[in-house]
């Protein structure tokens, strides 16, 4: 292994993956949400920098090539696990999340089965767009869960109608809104749209890999 900056960034991104879940063990919400969001965004940015620096400085290595997709998958899988747990098992989130997790496991198993011929499943441009879409969607969903928790604190067990009456009576502060909608719902809905887009791209890349591997899966 070459201990260069691109490889170190990849290792740090891999270590940051479980760190996203650990934030919810050691910090109270909504601080855990904000810390997890900050850690996830920082790690996601390194995904671009490590590849860019490796090409710029001609420090591309087999270790980095192997570890980079593993770090990406670890980040996505662990973050999705945390978000689905704190989203109340929203079916509109569970469905694309299941598709994404299934594809990642399927492609990993496919690469393991192909062994020395796994090189034909090289990362494509569409796969890179898929990873970017996943990370952007997850970041927005983390923002939504944090805002929803803040909104829940503001409501203090009241229904939205009761809270509106309390605001009108001057005994509660109005919840900040984004246009005609509350910020939490706006961020969550945008995140759901993005995660469905990411799931579609994930399915397309998985099908492309399966199609390329199909000749090696046929019996003679």
Helices and strands as residue ranges (DSSP letters): H 5-26, H 31-56, H 62-86, H 91-114, G 115-121, H 125-155, H 160-169, E 177-178, E 181-182, H 183-217
